[in-house]
Amino acid sequence: MKRVLAITITIALAAGFAACGAPAAIEEAAPAAAEQATSQPAEQPAEQLEEQPEEPAEQAPEPKPADWAYDEATKTLYVHADMGAFEPDAPDFDGTTSNTPWAEHLPEIEAIVVGDGVTFIGDYAFAFCPNLKSVEAGKNVGSLDFRCFFKCGDFDNDSSIDLRFNSTPEYGDDVFGYTWDNPNVVVYVGAADLHRHRQQINPSTFYQHQPA
């Protein structure tokens, strides 16, 4: 009987020790498991790439009327707006061209038509036109700037330039430099402008238009 009782007590004590030790074991295992979990990155689901709709291309602005144009058939330069001032490629008589947008056409231009949208003819605008024969300027041209008709006309053969202004522009310096003193060039102007041209520039260069 005593032996059975001893066995029973032994089993009870063993069970009690096991019950008391379990929480400690669990507490010791929990940090280890957490540490192991943090050391191994969790698997991320593959990202699904969604196709983004393409943004519509920006619309180009509506083209504006050209500020100038050149007609190769008639060798006429048309200027519709103020274009600013320009510079020659070399000083004084050594110059042969300028930095105008129409520079490539200067050697062949025979006629220039300046529209009513132009308020001034800038520096060297129409310089270096050896074949220039006529110029018609609109009613709003208020000034002819520095050397705007510089070195125009044929320096080797007789030639003439027919100027028709529909306004009374003010003159800058040397407007017709190396044009009015070209012995081969005659410039025709209207009767109302003849005295003013001769007074301001050179009386031997300018002549009145012949009656039609």
NUKOLKOL-84791 format. One record per residue (C-alpha): x, y, z; residue in three letters. Coordinates in steps of 0.25 Angstrom, whole numbers, padded with zeros to 4 digits, always signed. Layout:
% NUKOLKOL-84791
XYZALA ...
//
This chain:
% NUKOLKOL-84791
+0000+0000+0000MET +0011+0010+0004LYS +0018+0006-0009ARG +0006+0010-0017VAL +0004+0023-0010LEU +0019+0026-0013ALA +0017+0024-0027ILE +0004+0032-0027THR +0011+0044-0021ILE +0023+0043-0030THR +0014+0044-0042ILE +0007+0056-0036ALA +0020+0063-0034LEU +0025+0060-0048ALA +0012+0065-0054ALA +0013+0078-0045GLY +0027+0081-0049PHE +0023+0079-0064ALA +0012+0088-0062ALA +0020+0099-0056CYS +0031+0098-0066GLY +0022+0099-0078ALA +0020+0114-0078PRO +0035+0117-0077ALA +0038+0108-0089ALA +0027+0115-0097ILE +0033+0128-0093GLU +0047+0124-0097GLU +0042+0119-0110ALA +0033+0131-0114ALA +0045+0141-0115PRO +0053+0131-0123ALA +0042+0129-0132ALA +0039+0144-0134ALA +0054+0146-0136GLU +0054+0135-0147GLN +0042+0141-0153ALA +0048+0155-0154THR +0061+0150-0160SER +0054+0143-0172GLN +0047+0154-0180PRO +0032+0150-0184ALA +0030+0147-0198GLU +0023+0158-0205GLN +0013+0155-0216PRO +0017+0159-0230ALA +0013+0173-0234GLU +0003+0174-0245GLN +0007+0184-0255LEU -0005+0192-0260GLU -0004+0198-0274GLU -0005+0213-0273GLN -0013+0220-0283PRO -0004+0229-0292GLU -0006+0244-0291GLU -0011+0251-0303PRO +0000+0258-0311ALA +0000+0273-0309GLU -0006+0280-0321GLN +0003+0289-0329ALA -0002+0304-0329PRO -0009+0309-0341GLU +0002+0314-0351PRO +0002+0329-0352LYS +0003+0336-0366PRO +0017+0338-0370ALA +0024+0351-0366ASP +0031+0350-0379TRP +0032+0342-0392ALA +0040+0342-0405TYR +0034+0339-0418ASP +0045+0332-0427GLU +0036+0334-0440ALA +0035+0349-0439THR +0048+0351-0430LYS +0039+0359-0420THR +0041+0360-0405LEU +0029+0362-0397TYR +0030+0367-0383VAL +0017+0368-0374HIS +0022+0371-0360ALA +0033+0379-0353ASP +0046+0370-0353MET +0056+0378-0345GLY +0070+0383-0348ALA +0081+0374-0355PHE +0096+0375-0357GLU +0105+0373-0369PRO +0116+0363-0370ASP +0127+0373-0371ALA +0127+0388-0369PRO +0124+0399-0379ASP +0127+0396-0394PHE +0133+0382-0391ASP +0120+0377-0387GLY +0113+0367-0396THR +0101+0362-0388THR +0094+0363-0375SER +0088+0354-0364ASN +0074+0356-0370THR +0064+0344-0371PRO +0064+0346-0386TRP +0079+0348-0387ALA +0081+0336-0397GLU +0071+0343-0407HIS +0078+0357-0406LEU +0087+0355-0419PRO +0074+0352-0427GLU +0063+0361-0421ILE +0057+0371-0431GLU +0045+0376-0424ALA +0041+0378-0410ILE +0027+0380-0405VAL +0026+0385-0390VAL +0012+0383-0385GLY +0003+0392-0376ASP +0007+0384-0364GLY +0021+0390-0364VAL +0024+0402-0356THR +0039+0404-0359PHE +0049+0398-0368ILE +0061+0394-0359GLY +0076+0395-0360ASP +0081+0388-0372TYR +0068+0382-0375ALA +0069+0383-0390PHE +0084+0385-0392ALA +0092+0378-0402PHE +0082+0376-0413CYS +0090+0378-0426PRO +0078+0375-0435ASN +0067+0383-0427LEU +0058+0390-0437LYS +0046+0394-0429SER +0041+0397-0415VAL +0027+0399-0410GLU +0025+0402-0396ALA +0012+0402-0388GLY +0004+0414-0382LYS +0009+0412-0368ASN +0024+0412-0370VAL +0029+0423-0361GLY +0044+0422-0362SER +0055+0417-0370LEU +0066+0413-0361ASP +0081+0413-0362PHE +0086+0408-0376ARG +0073+0400-0379CYS +0076+0402-0394PHE +0091+0401-0393PHE +0099+0397-0405LYS +0087+0394-0414CYS +0087+0394-0429GLY +0097+0390-0440ASP +0111+0396-0438PHE +0116+0391-0452ASP +0104+0395-0461ASN +0094+0405-0461ASP +0082+0402-0453SER +0070+0409-0446SER +0061+0407-0434ILE +0047+0411-0433ASP +0043+0415-0419LEU +0028+0417-0416ARG +0025+0421-0402PHE +0010+0422-0397ASN +0015+0430-0385SER +0025+0441-0381THR +0035+0433-0373PRO +0046+0440-0365GLU +0061+0437-0369TYR +0071+0431-0361GLY +0086+0432-0364ASP +0092+0428-0377ASP +0079+0421-0381VAL +0084+0420-0396PHE +0099+0419-0393GLY +0107+0414-0405TYR +0094+0414-0413THR +0092+0429-0415TRP +0107+0431-0418ASP +0107+0419-0428ASN +0108+0426-0441PRO +0101+0415-0448ASN +0088+0416-0440VAL +0076+0425-0442VAL +0065+0425-0431VAL +0051+0430-0435TYR +0042+0435-0425VAL +0028+0442-0425GLY +0027+0457-0427ALA +0023+0460-0413ALA +0036+0453-0408ASP +0046+0458-0418LEU +0050+0471-0411HIS +0051+0464-0398ARG +0060+0453-0404HIS +0069+0462-0411ARG +0070+0471-0399GLN +0073+0460-0389GLN +0082+0451-0397ILE +0087+0454-0411ASN +0080+0463-0422PRO +0087+0456-0433SER +0082+0442-0430THR +0067+0444-0428PHE +0058+0447-0440TYR +0043+0449-0441GLN +0034+0437-0446HIS +0031+0439-0461GLN +0016+0440-0464PRO +0010+0427-0467ALA 
//
